[in-house]
Amino acid sequence: MRLGIIAICGGFIIRMVTCGGSISSAHPAPRLHDPTYEVTTGEVSGLGTVLVDGKGLTLYLFLPDKHSSHSRCSDICAVAWPPLLLPKGRTAPLAGRGVKSSLLGTTIRSDGGRQVTYNGWPLYRWSNDASPGQATGQGLNNLGGLWYVVSPRGEPIRS
């Protein structure tokens, strides 16, 4: 009878088989994503270092919010530009690499959800960004105002 042993070593899954078997090839271990509500930094070609969520998706600010810490994006706007929300039971966002925790905060949305803010700006994703490194919403004049990616200083990057 062969007995299989699976081990994770150095970020790789290694499967070993006993009773005269051999070690199979190593496969990269699945990467567990950070919580979506974590705010961290990532790179976007042509824009440099920007704020991203825990899955690496680019975060945006909406100029009509004007540092008011209150979102002016609701209903159909929030479908196209989903707000970065905390899950129920969480009261504070997580600060990741390159993010100043003192600039993180939250605001209560009209629907009762708790939205993450950075330097007073409510944060959003763009529904057309499908993977890390994309910023297809950059500079769009959409649903009542301009949308920009956010710098680690908490300012819009206009380019």
Disulfide bonds with the S-S distance in Angstrom:
Cys73-Cys77 2.03
